């Protein structure tokens, strides 16, 4: 499984960005996909997940720090998962990674940098 992220960049506090994660195969075959982030000197942390196949498809989960500001969604026809980020804060600055589970294994994208600064 190949995961390709895009959409990162530099944005001012209060701004918005949308990240995309394109998968190389049918995301309906993957039980769950999500976004994680890692800031310099910190551990990688969960941002949001979405059930992409099977029971509970469409169900989402968010870290408390992003609830109400970020929205994860999927487009099965495009095999793509999105992360819409609004009201961005400097503490959201990190490398954002797409994650997928498939066949009992974990897969990661290469990461896309999000920098929130004035």
Buried (B, 14 or more C-beta within 10 A) or exposed (E): BEBBBBBBEEBEEEBEBBBBBBBEEEBEBBBBBBBBBBBEEEEBEBBBBBBBBEEEBEEBBBBEBBEEBBBBBBEEEEBBBBBBBBEBBEEBBBBBBBBBBBEEEEBBBEBBEBBBEE
